[in-house]
Amino acid sequence: MKRIGIIIGGKSVEHEVSIITGLQILENIDKNKYDPLIIYIDKTGRWLIGETLSNIETYKSKQFNNLTEVIPWKSPGNKSVLCLYPNPEMKQGFFSKKRAKAEVDVVIPATHGTSVEDGVLQGVLETCGVPYGFSDVKASALGMDKVLMKKVFKAEKLPVLPYVWFYRSQYDQNKDQCLIDAESIGYPLIVKPSNLGSSIGIGKARNRAELEQTIEVAFHYDRKIIIEKCLEHPREINCSVLGYENDLKASLCEEPVGWQEYLKFEDKYINNQGGKNGKGTDKRVIPADVSDSISEKIKSLAIQAFKSIDAKGVARIDFLLDGVEIYVNEINTIPGSASFYLWEPSGIKFKDLIESIIDIALKKHKDNSDRIDSYDVDLLNNMSKGIKG
């Protein structure tokens, strides 16, 4: 039986959202096939394990006693596992049981936001040589950075709304020109941090004063922002994609009810707690009330967007629909709740979706392990002795 490490938390403003996703995966994973282990990264960056991390009340009460702080590292042998070594400074947990380490066969990073969804955590897992779910380093970085994402989408001829972007330093040095560039798109505008999700730091501007205000808010969350044309009466339609390389399938489409321009963080995760997905199933229409031709077009574009950044496992692609015009808004490489609420109506149970994520992680890892990582050549001994140190 494979041990599956489910990583949650992280130094991210989406920390709590990640806890919801991770505990949902823990609840629905097939425990007859897999031995799940919650690995919690707290808000200071410590990696923790312990039995109480499986209970949502632990996070509500913030009672993190009797946990073991661990350090992730590569197996000393040729095994493709994640080793969790006890922190030498800790005098409890594994030391009291005289256990040297815990080993994990596959990791599911149920994490959202910067430092954990953007390729940083994925890089740690690559270094440790362990199979892990969802996208790899490059796709994760592209999926998090809205500016780079839009550039790739445009290069792949996917429909995106007009946008401009700039750094905080540019804005500080030449504020007037940045504002002129943004206004050239035409009000109203949507201002977003480039590297955040869950609608945090996003604002709408209808005039110069609101533009300056929303820019300042966005810069509190990122050094780079993107400003896009805001459609007057758009509909948000979302679609998930599952698979690896060319073996891809799209889910049914959904439409969040009451969506206007964008949902605030509170609307997504606090005000809508009626459904088991933590985001209010009663606030969704699945399948979305659109024509068959629109639905099929969105599914096709979702697969194209998924392939454009070489995403893997499961992702959710969000669209804006303006009449019959469709625009790709963004891709989420680790979607909240793993988008199970889109796959269950599509005929794939949550436990089977998790198994697919694990299978794709193993396939991706095998393909990477089969490649040549080193080239044996005695280059250093054949270098000229005249090279200065």
C-alpha positions in Angstrom: 0.0 0.0 0.0 1.5 3.3 -1.1 1.8 6.1 1.5 0.4 9.3 0.0 1.6 12.6 1.5 -1.0 15.3 1.3 0.7 18.7 1.7 -1.5 21.6 2.9 -1.0 25.1 4.2 2.1 27.1 3.3 3.3 30.7 3.5 0.5 31.9 1.4 -2.5 34.2 1.7 -4.5 31.1 0.5 -3.3 29.1 3.5 -6.8 28.3 4.8 -8.2 27.5 1.4 -5.5 24.9 1.1 -6.5 23.2 4.3 -10.0 22.8 3.0 -8.8 21.2 -0.2 -6.3 18.9 1.6 -8.8 17.6 4.1 -11.3 17.0 1.3 -8.8 14.8 -0.4 -8.0 13.1 2.8 -11.7 12.3 3.4 -12.2 11.0 -0.1 -9.0 9.1 -0.9 -9.5 5.3 -1.2 -8.0 4.1 2.1 -8.2 0.5 0.9 -5.5 1.4 -1.7 -3.6 4.2 -0.1 -2.2 5.2 3.3 -2.7 9.0 3.5 -0.5 11.3 5.7 -1.2 15.0 6.2 1.9 17.1 5.9 1.2 20.6 7.2 3.3 23.6 6.3 2.5 26.3 8.8 2.6 30.1 8.2 6.2 30.3 9.2 7.3 27.6 6.7 7.7 24.7 9.2 6.8 21.2 8.0 4.7 19.3 10.6 3.1 15.9 10.9 0.9 14.4 13.5 -2.4 12.6 14.0 -4.4 15.7 15.0 -3.7 17.3 11.6 -6.4 15.1 10.1 -9.1 17.0 12.1 -10.4 20.4 10.9 -10.9 21.4 14.6 -7.1 21.5 15.0 -6.9 24.3 12.5 -9.9 26.1 13.8 -8.6 26.1 17.4 -5.0 26.6 16.3 -3.9 23.9 18.7 -0.8 22.5 17.1 0.6 20.7 20.1 2.1 17.2 20.0 3.2 17.6 16.4 6.6 16.6 14.9 8.5 19.1 12.9 10.2 17.4 10.0 12.6 18.2 7.2 11.9 17.0 3.7 14.8 15.3 1.9 15.7 12.8 -0.7 16.0 9.1 0.1 19.6 8.0 0.6 19.1 5.1 -1.7 17.6 4.9 -5.2 14.1 4.8 -3.9 11.7 7.5 -5.3 10.3 8.5 -1.9 10.1 11.7 0.2 11.9 11.3 3.5 10.6 13.3 6.4 13.5 13.5 8.9 12.7 14.9 12.4 14.2 18.3 13.0 17.3 17.8 15.2 16.1 20.6 17.4 12.9 18.9 18.3 12.9 16.6 21.3 9.6 14.8 20.8 7.7 12.8 18.3 9.9 10.5 16.3 12.8 10.7 18.8 10.6 9.5 21.6 9.7 6.5 19.4 13.2 6.1 18.2 12.1 6.3 14.6 14.6 7.8 12.1 12.2 9.0 9.4 8.9 8.7 7.7 8.7 7.9 4.0 6.1 9.0 1.5 5.7 7.3 -1.9 3.7 10.0 -3.7 2.9 13.6 -2.8 -0.4 15.4 -3.5 0.3 19.1 -3.0 -3.1 20.4 -2.1 -1.7 23.9 -1.9 -2.8 27.3 -3.3 -1.0 30.5 -3.8 2.6 31.8 -3.8 5.4 29.6 -2.5 3.4 26.4 -2.8 1.5 26.5 -6.1 3.9 28.6 -8.2 6.7 26.1 -8.6 8.6 26.7 -5.4 7.2 23.7 -3.5 7.3 21.7 -6.8 11.1 22.4 -7.0 11.6 21.0 -3.5 9.7 17.9 -4.4 11.8 17.5 -7.6 15.0 17.8 -5.6 13.7 15.1 -3.2 13.0 12.9 -6.2 9.4 12.0 -5.2 6.5 11.6 -7.6 4.0 14.4 -7.0 0.6 15.4 -8.3 -0.6 18.2 -10.5 1.8 20.3 -12.7 5.6 20.5 -12.6 7.8 23.5 -11.8 7.5 25.3 -15.2 3.8 24.9 -15.7 3.1 25.8 -12.0 5.1 29.0 -12.4 3.3 29.9 -15.6 -0.1 29.1 -14.1 0.6 31.4 -11.2 2.0 34.4 -12.9 -0.9 36.1 -14.8 1.4 38.2 -17.0 3.5 35.2 -18.2 0.3 33.2 -18.5 -1.3 35.8 -20.8 1.8 36.0 -22.9 1.7 32.2 -23.5 -2.0 32.3 -24.2 -1.5 35.1 -26.8 1.4 33.2 -28.4 -0.9 30.1 -28.7 -3.6 32.3 -30.3 -6.0 31.8 -27.4 -8.5 34.7 -27.0 -7.6 37.0 -24.1 -8.8 40.5 -23.1 -6.5 43.5 -23.7 -4.1 44.1 -20.8 -1.1 46.0 -19.6 1.3 45.2 -16.8 4.1 46.9 -14.9 6.4 46.6 -11.8 6.1 48.6 -8.6 9.4 50.2 -9.5 8.0 51.4 -12.9 5.0 52.8 -11.2 7.1 54.7 -8.6 9.4 56.1 -11.3 6.8 57.1 -13.9 3.3 56.9 -12.4 1.7 59.2 -15.0 2.8 57.0 -17.9 1.7 53.8 -16.2 -1.7 55.3 -15.7 -1.9 56.6 -19.3 -1.0 53.1 -20.5 -3.7 51.5 -18.4 -6.3 54.0 -19.5 -5.5 53.4 -23.1 -7.4 50.1 -22.7 -10.6 52.0 -21.7 -12.6 52.0 -18.5 -13.8 50.1 -16.6 -10.6 48.2 -15.7 -9.8 45.2 -13.5 -6.5 45.5 -11.5 -4.9 42.3 -10.2 -1.7 41.2 -8.4 0.2 39.1 -11.0 0.9 36.2 -8.6 -2.1 35.6 -6.5 -5.4 33.7 -6.7 -8.7 33.5 -4.9 -9.5 37.1 -6.0 -7.2 38.5 -3.3 -6.1 42.1 -4.0 -8.3 42.5 -7.0 -10.3 45.6 -7.6 -12.4 47.4 -10.3 -11.7 50.9 -11.5 -14.1 53.2 -13.3 -12.0 56.3 -13.2 -8.5 57.7 -12.5 -9.1 58.0 -8.7 -10.3 54.4 -8.4 -7.5 53.2 -10.7 -4.8 54.7 -8.4 -6.5 53.2 -5.4 -6.8 49.7 -6.8 -3.2 49.8 -8.0 -2.0 50.6 -4.5 -4.0 47.8 -3.1 -2.7 45.3 -5.7 0.9 46.3 -5.0 0.5 45.4 -1.3 0.3 41.7 -2.5 2.8 41.7 -5.4 5.6 43.7 -7.0 4.0 43.1 -10.4 0.4 43.8 -11.4 -1.8 43.3 -14.4 -4.6 45.6 -15.6 -7.2 44.2 -17.9 -10.2 45.4 -19.8 -13.4 44.8 -17.7 -16.4 43.6 -19.6 -19.6 45.3 -18.7 -21.9 42.2 -18.4 -19.7 39.1 -18.5 -20.6 35.6 -17.4 -17.9 33.4 -15.8 -17.8 29.9 -17.2 -15.3 27.4 -15.8 -14.1 24.1 -17.1 -11.6 21.5 -15.7 -9.2 19.4 -17.6 -7.8 16.1 -16.5 -4.9 14.2 -18.0 -1.3 14.1 -19.2 0.3 15.2 -22.5 -2.2 14.4 -25.3 -4.5 12.1 -23.2 -6.8 14.9 -22.0 -10.5 15.2 -21.2 -12.6 18.2 -20.3 -15.3 18.3 -17.6 -18.7 19.8 -17.8 -18.8 23.6 -17.6 -20.0 25.5 -14.6 -21.3 29.0 -14.0 -21.1 30.6 -10.5 -24.5 32.1 -9.7 -24.5 35.8 -9.0 -20.9 36.3 -10.4 -20.2 39.9 -11.4 -16.8 40.8 -12.8 -15.1 38.8 -10.1 -15.9 37.1 -6.8 -14.3 38.4 -3.7 -12.4 36.0 -1.5 -15.2 36.2 1.1 -17.8 35.3 -1.5 -15.8 32.3 -2.6 -14.8 30.8 0.8 -16.7 32.4 3.6 -20.2 33.5 2.6 -20.9 30.3 0.6 -20.4 27.3 2.9 -23.5 25.4 2.0 -21.8 22.7 -0.1 -19.3 19.9 0.8 -16.7 21.4 -1.6 -16.3 24.4 0.8 -17.4 26.8 -1.9 -21.1 26.5 -1.9 -22.5 24.0 -4.4 -25.8 25.7 -4.2 -24.1 28.7 -5.8 -23.1 26.9 -9.0 -25.0 25.9 -12.1 -23.6 22.6 -13.5 -23.7 22.2 -16.4 -23.7 25.8 -17.2 -26.7 27.2 -19.0 -25.1 27.8 -22.4 -25.6 26.4 -25.9 -24.0 23.1 -26.9 -21.7 25.0 -29.4 -20.5 27.4 -26.7 -20.0 24.5 -24.2 -17.9 22.5 -26.8 -15.9 25.6 -27.7 -15.1 26.3 -24.1 -14.0 22.6 -23.5 -11.8 22.8 -26.6 -10.2 26.1 -25.4 -9.7 24.6 -22.0 -7.7 21.7 -23.4 -5.7 24.1 -25.5 -4.9 26.3 -22.5 -4.0 23.3 -20.5 -1.6 22.1 -23.2 -0.2 25.6 -23.8 1.6 25.6 -20.4 2.1 21.8 -20.4 -0.1 21.4 -17.3 -0.5 18.0 -15.8 -3.0 16.1 -13.6 -6.0 18.4 -13.0 -6.4 22.1 -13.6 -9.4 24.5 -13.9 -9.6 27.1 -16.6 -11.8 30.1 -16.0 -13.4 31.9 -18.9 -15.3 35.1 -19.5 -18.3 34.9 -21.8 -19.6 38.2 -23.4 -22.5 37.3 -25.6 -21.0 34.7 -27.9 -17.4 36.0 -27.4 -15.3 33.7 -25.2 -12.1 34.9 -23.4 -9.6 32.7 -21.5 -9.2 34.4 -18.1 -6.8 32.2 -16.2 -5.7 28.6 -15.4 -5.5 27.2 -11.9 -2.9 24.4 -11.8 -4.1 23.3 -8.3 -7.8 24.1 -8.4 -9.7 24.4 -5.1 -11.2 21.1 -4.1 -9.3 19.6 -7.1 -12.4 20.6 -9.0 -14.1 17.4 -8.0 -17.5 19.2 -8.2 -17.0 19.5 -11.9 -15.9 15.8 -12.3 -18.6 14.1 -10.3 -21.4 15.4 -12.6 -19.1 14.4 -15.5 -19.1 10.8 -14.3 -15.8 10.6 -12.3 -16.1 10.1 -8.5 -13.9 12.1 -6.2 -12.0 9.0 -5.1 -11.4 8.0 -8.7 -10.2 11.6 -9.5 -7.7 11.3 -6.7 -6.5 8.0 -8.1 -6.0 9.6 -11.5 -4.0 12.4 -9.9 -1.7 9.7 -8.3 -1.4 7.6 -11.5 -0.5 10.7 -13.5 2.1 11.7 -10.9 3.7 8.2 -11.2 3.6 8.4 -15.0 5.2 11.9 -15.0 7.9 10.8 -12.5 8.7 7.7 -14.6 9.1 9.7 -17.8 11.4 12.2 -16.0 13.4 9.3 -14.5 13.9 7.7 -17.9 15.6 10.8 -19.3 19.4 11.3 -19.3 20.3 13.7 -16.5 24.0 13.6 -16.7 26.6 13.2 -19.5 29.8 11.4 -18.5 32.8 13.3 -19.8 36.1 14.1 -18.1 35.7 17.8 -18.9 37.5 19.2 -15.8 40.6 17.0 -16.2 40.8 18.0 -19.9 40.6 21.7 -19.3 43.5 23.9 -20.1 45.8 24.5 -17.1 46.1 28.1 -18.1 42.6 29.0 -16.6 42.9 31.4 -13.8 41.2 30.8 -10.5 
